[in-house]
Amino acid sequence: MALIAVSVGALVGYAGPLIALGALLALAAGLWALTNLEIGLLGVIAVITLLPFATLPIKIVFTPTFLDLAVLAVVFVYAMQWMLGQRRSITLTPAHGPIVLFMGLAVVSFIAGKDNGPLTTNLLRQFAELLLSIAFTFIIVDYATRREQLDWLVRWLLWGGVAAAMLGLLLYFLPPEISERALSALRVFNYPSGGVLRYIEDNPENAQRAISTSVDPNVLGGLLAMMGGLLAPQLLAKKSVFGPWWITYPAFALVLACLVLTFSRGAMAALGVALVGLALARYRRLLWMVALAAAVIILLPATQEYVAHFIEGLQGQDLATQMRLGEFKDAFILIERHPLGVGFAGAPEIDIYLGVSNAYLLMVEKMGVFGLAVFVGVMGVVYGWAFRRRRQVYADEALTPLWLGAHAGLTAALVVGLVDHYFFNITFQPAGTIFWMFVGLCLATTRLASHPDPLPKGEE
């Protein structure tokens, strides 16, 4: 007790009461997460949606993020379940092999390109986070082997997305000085402070963009597009896992409203593609809902600036689109010189750079054409296996909305990848983790259609 008292007193004295309180709460949350895999998964979801870029206020060789700690807690509990004999077999899917191949190719690319830039502890940490994010797919599949587990996971993913949307709307409609002060208070967790609010073309004279706590409005837009795709089938489900209709419909409206206010054209288009896909696959009524939402956005006087911004992007007239087109051109130059990729450290020549606002071109830059081919193969297996099992899924009315929602959310992320990079950018760990969580969710729902009976107690 004396040692604990001295330690807490020293922490308060050196770091201040606010940091000390945050550290103690984080320690308590971490110990709680180590007692149950679901608590750890809940922590991962909460961090991704509410504090995606928070880090510890102290440095331990490197500065660990909250997401690092949450993911490692899940991995630790999962490993302990194996060691204690609570798990005796791993749940496999046709995509496991291609995903392992993709991870192996990423390691080879990292090693081959390590001399193209400084090999810092931060780079090593970020690459390790990438591998952990991809491997998280396997934990999701191995966890959601029963219907109640799948329902629980989807429900909390949706609550996390709705909470992020509500926070984004609150910060958007508060007076700018109050929102700026509130977001700047997160600097204790290494968030940026000062000039935090974002505007179209970073010009304060233009419309403000919703960011919640995601720092970048496009990152928030991508998250909300995925959550919107996951939530949309629940609007038409006979029994929504999210709750009664008077909760489900307002929740979707909140997600959609915040997505619109991010002014992320790629994310909005991605959600539209996902919803049209859902309508063509199963729910024809969604076409009318999409048409109504589009008409409201186009015709309302309050959204005319948004419509004009969208049209400028399609015509390539605004600065952001022109910069993207320039990045695409530069990316093709790098790919032409290095079709096998340059790794994750940097570009080997000074007249080219590593980075482009397109996840697939970025993948080719880092891992070469073979890396992109393997990734396409992974996605092909995920969607191909789902297509082959569609009849078994449609025979189960309770599983159908979950299955369609998971694939709609993943589809939205893949469409966003055409105009943004953060799902494969190692500096955006939360975006990569949620992407691979959705891959695991798709595989888990398809597997449940093939194996509807729960596993024996000792093999869950």
Secondary structure, DSSP 8 states (H G I E B T S, - for coil): -HHHHHHHHHHHHHH-HHHHHHHHHHHHHHHHHTT-HHHHHHHHHHHHHH-TT-B-SS-SSS--BHHHHHHHHHHHHHHHHHHTTS--S----TTHHHHHHHHHHHHHHHHHTGGGS---HHHHHHHHHHHHHHHHHHHHHHH--SHHHHHHHHHHHHHHHHHHHHHHHHHHHS-HHHHHHHHHGGGGGT---SS-SEEGGG-TTS-EE--TTSSSHHHHHHHHHHHHHHHGGGGT-SS-TT-SHHHHHHHHHHHHHHHHHTT-HHHHHHHHHHHHHHHHHT-THHHHHHHHHHHHHHH-GGGHHHHHHHHHHHHT-SHHHHHHHHHHHHHHHHHHH-TT---SS--SSTTS-S--S-HHHHHHHHHHHHHHHHHHHHHHHHHHHHHHTHHHHHT-TTHHHHHHHHHHHHHHHHHHTTT--GGG-TT-HHHHHHHHHHHHHHHHHHHHHH--S---GGG-
